[in-house]
Amino acid sequence: MSTPKAPAGHFTLLYFAAATSFTRKQHDFLPAPMPVGQLYDVLEKMYTGMKDKVLSSSALTVNLDYVDVEEEAGKSDKGLTIQAGDEVAIIPPVSSG
């Protein structure tokens, strides 16, 4: 099943594993542009408790490239900015047995 295309002026945020369970969604569309350093705060407002329960241990990709959210948030020039049409993914750790 493919993800619907984001509306104009938005980016697609994909959820996997625990992120899908927490949000009860497979994706969201969020307005762009958005500095990567602000994304987790926006998600915390949308899904209270998500920072501690999911995001603190998850990886983030923007257009399939891994991004260090803490490093981006600490940059004085706002760091990487998510643009309209970008695909962002929250990827929680996966255990195998």
N, C-alpha and C positions, 0 to 999 in steps of 0.2 A: 504494500500500500504506500503510495507516494504522498508526501506532504503537500498540501495546497500552497500555491504561490502567495507570498506576502502581499498585502495591499500596498499601493503606492505610498512611499514615505515610511515604510516599516521594514523590519528585518524579521526573519524567522528564528525562533528559539526552540530548539529540539531538546526533549527530555528523554533520558534513558534510565533504566533500572530503578534505583531508589528515588530518583527525581520524578519519574513517571508515577510511582506509587504515592509520593508525597503530594504532588499537584493534581493527581487523577486526570492528567492530560498527557498527550504525546508531544504537543507543541503549543506555542503562543506566538502571537505577532505583536511586536513592541515598536513604538515610534522611534525613528532614526532621524538624525544621528544621535548616538549615545556613547559617551566615554565608557570604555570597558570598566574603569574603576567605579562607575556608578551602578553597574548592572546588578550586583548582589544586593545593594540597598533597595533598588526598585523591586527585586524579587522578594525581599524580606517584607516589604509593605504589602505585596500581593498575596504572599503565602507566609503568614507569621510562623516563625520557628524554623524556616527553611535554611537560614544561614548556619545555625548550629547543627541541625540534624542532617543536612545534605551537602550544602555548598562548602562547608569548611573542609571536607575531605574529597571534594570532586575536582576533576580537571575541567578546563574550559577550552573549547576550540572556536576559532573564528575562521570560516571558510577552510576548514580542515587543518588549520595550523594551531598548535597548542599555544596558549597564552598564559603568562604568569600574572594573575589578577592583582596580587599584592604589589608586584613591581610596577604594574601599570597605574595603580591607584596612587602610588607614591611619587609619580612623576609630576613636576611642577607645571608642565605644559599639557596636562590632562592625559597624556599617553595615547594609546591606540583608541580610535573612535570607530564604533560599529556604524556602518553606513546602510542606507536603504538597500534592500536586496541581498544583504549579507545573510549567511547561515551560521548561526551560533549554536553550540551544543554543550549541554551540561552532562558530563560523563562521570558518574560516581564510580568508586572502586568496585571491581568485580572479583568475587572469590571463586575459586574452583576447587573441586574436591577429588 
